[in-house]
Amino acid sequence: MFDRIISNLTDFLLMLRLADILDIVIVAYLFYKLSSLVRETRAGSLIKGIILLLIFTWMSNILQLNTINYLLKNLMQFGIMAFLIVFQPELRRALEKVGRTNFSSLVSGESDSAEFIATEIATAAAAFSSRKIGALIVIERGTKIGDIIRTGATINSDVSSELLINIFIPNTPLHDGAVVIRENKIIAARCILPLTHNETLSREFGTRHRAALGLSESSDAAVIVVSEETGKISFTLNGNMSRNYTEETLKKVILKVLAPESKTDNDKNIYNKIRELIKWKK
């Protein structure tokens, strides 16, 4: 019996073509993306209900429960129309997201989270700059800074410009100190950073700037600083600080840190991989 199963499995694998594997991978990827689009939405619960109805319909057909099977089949027909009407906003957002997805992210499976985070941080920094609100935002990279995170208050929330702005509003409980972003999440706020030991640093740099330099000297974290006195935006990395960023230039430098490989290079690598697959098939 076992030998027969192994033999059938071997025959199946031998019959499998590269196109079949590609077909299976694409279908699996589409189901995965569909589940991620509807997860934690009203549509997610409804889809679970539809799957249960399909199972009940199949079972009623197997058990020859004709009346129940008839009712369930008619209910499914009306259910599809109701789904399209009731969840039109969710479906529209999903299609818009698919339309915004570029070729490289579609093939590689990578989302545009880096660009989203860079945009949210840059938007918040621009708001701080215009109102002269001091801010200190840390982006954790390869070096883990758990000791810094433990000095603050746990947030563990998705990155958004609105939340960042609320955190740094003066005279609120979390505004003093730094916000730490780890793996696309605002992990903690009110964190204490080590000050730089650079004695030659200009006196015009305040505590926030010295703290940003101090952390960047002991780790590879990127730190964004907004001056409370001047409203100027600074960016610190590897012990070096550059200043006078605008919203657009800050977004670009953050994106470069989060996604160092350019989209153009990434697209070229994908095209080369596809070309190699085609050559191998021939």
N, C-alpha and C positions, 0 to 999 in steps of 0.2 A: 504493500500500500504506500509506504513511505517512498520507495523507489519510483513508483508511478507518479507521485506528486512531483518529485525532483525532476523526472523526465519531462513532464508536462511544462514545468516551470522553465526548464532549459530550452525546450522547443519554442516557448513563447518569447524568451529573451533573444533567441537567434533570429526570430522573425521580426523583431523590433527594428525599425529604421530610425535614422536620425530625425526625420520629419515627425515620426510618432512621438519621440521623446520631447521634441520641441512643442508639439501639440499639447501634450500632457502638462508640460511646465507652464505654458501660456494659460491654459484653462485653470490650473491651480493658482496661478498668480492673480488672475481676474477674480476668482472666488475670494482670495485673501484680501484684495483691495476692496471688494464689495463689502466684506464683513467689517473692514476697518472704517469704511465710510458710514455704515449704519450703526456701528457700535455706540452704545450710550446715547442713542436717540430714540424717539418714539417708534421709528421704523424698525429698530432692532427687535423690540418686543412683538411687533406685528408679524415680522418674518418668522419668528419662533412659532407663533400661532399658525401661520400658513403651513409650516413644515409638519406640525402636529396634525393638521387637517388632511394633508397629503397622506400621512401614515394611516390615519383612520379610514380614509377613502380606500386605500390599497387593502387594508385588513378587511373592510366590509365587503370588498369584491371577492377576496379569497374565501371568506366565510359565507358568501352568498347571502348577505343581508341586503336584499335588493332595495327595500324602502329607504334604509339609511344611506346606502350607496347612491341612490337617486338624489336624495336631499343634499348630500355632501357635494356631489358633482355640480348641481345647480348653484349651491352656495359658493363654490370656488369660482364659478363664472362671474357672478356678481361681485365677489370679493376682489377680483383683479381690478375691475373698474373702480371700486371703492378705494382701493389702495392708491391708484393713480390720482384720484381726486383729492383724498384727504392728505396725502403726503407729497403733494405737488411742490411745496417749498423745499423739502428735503431733497427730492429728486433733482430739482433745479440746481441747488447748491452742489450736489454731487457731480452733475454734468459740467458745471462751471469749473469745478476743481480738476476734472479730467481734461478739460480744454486748456487749463493753465499749465498742465504738466508737460515739460519738455521731453524730447526723445531720450536724452541721456538718463533722466531720472526714471522714465518708464521702463527702460531696459535693465538698468542696474538695480531698481527697486529702492533707490534712495529718495527720500522725500525732500522737499524744499525747506526743511526745518531750519537749516543754517541761515538761509536768507530771511526767513520769518523772524528768527531771533535777532538777527542784525538789524532788521527794520524796527522791531519793537524797542530795542535798546536805544537806537539812534533817535527815534521819535521822542522817547522819554528824555533823553539828554538835551535835545533841542528845546523841549518845554522847560527844563530846568534852566537852561542857558538864558532863555528869554525872560524868565522871572527872577533870575539870580538866586536860584535855590541850590545849595550845596548838595552834591551827591557823589557816591563812591560805589562803583559796580565792578565786581570781580567775576571774571569768567575762568573757571577752573579748566585746565587742559590736561597734560600728561601727569604732572606732579599733583598728587592728592593733597588737599589742604584740610583734612578732617579736623586737625587741631584748631584751625581758624574757625571752621564752621561751628565747633562746639562752644565757642565763646559767645555765640549769638542766639537768637530765637529762631526755632524751626518754623519754616514756612511750607516748603515742599509743594509748590504750586506751579502751574504752567506760567511760562514767561509772557507777560503782557505789559504794554506801555502804561496802561491804566493802573495796574498794581504797583509798578515801579514808582509812578508819580505819587500815588497815595502813601507809599512807604516813606518817601523823603519830604513830605509836607512838613514844614517846621512845627515844632511843639507837639508832635505826635509820638507815641511810645517807641516806634521803631526807626525814627528818622536819623538818630545819631549812630554812626558807625557805617559798616559796609554791607552791601547785599552780595551774596555769593550765588552764582549760577553754575550748576553742575548738570551735565547731560540733559540740556533743554528744560531744566527745572530751576525755579528760584528756591534754593534749598534753605537758606537762612538769611536773616536780616540782623542789623545791630551787631555785626561781627567786629572784633577788634583786630586790626592789622599791626604787624611790627613796623616800627619807624626805621627809615634808612639811617645808616651810620656814616653817610657821606657828609663830612664836615665842610666841604667846599660848595655845598648847594646854596644857591641864592636865597636870601632872606625873604624874597617875595613869595616863595613857596610856603603854603600853610601846612597844617597838620595832615589834611587829606592828601596833598601831593606827596608829602614825606612818607605817609603810610603806603600809598600806591607804589612808590619806588622801593620801599622796604620789602613788600611782598614780592615784587617782580625780581628783586635781587636774590631771593631765596627760593623761588619757584619759577615755573614757566607760565604762570597765570597772566592773563591780560587784564588790565585794570583801566576803567574809564573814570575820569575825575571831572566834575563840574565845579568851578570855583564859585563860592558864595559871594565873594567881593566883586569879581569882574564878570562872572557868567561865562568865562572861556572854558571850552571843552578840551581836555587833554587825554592822551592815550599812552599807557605805559606798558612796556614789554621788555623782558630781559634786562632790566635795570636802566632802560632808556625811556625818556619821556619826550613826546612830541605834542605840540600845542596848537591852539586856534583851529580846531576842527569845526566843520559845518555838519549838519545832519547827513548830507549826502556823502561827504568824505569819511565821516565816522562809520557809516554803514559799510562802505567799501573796505575799510581797514579791518573791521570786525569780521566781515565775510571772508576776507583773506585769511584771518587767523582760524576761523571755524572750518573753512573749506579751502585749504591751501592749493588744491589742484584746480586749475581753471576749468570752466565748462568747455571751453574749446578743446583743451587737451583731453578732457574726459570723453568728449564726443569722438575725437580721433581714435582713442583707445578702443571704444565700443565698435566703431566702424571697422577697425583692423581685426578685432575678434570675430566679427560677423564674416569678414572676407576670408579669414582663415578657416572658419567652419564650412563655408561654401567650397573652398578649394579642397578641404579634407573629404567632403561628400563626393566631389567629382573624382 
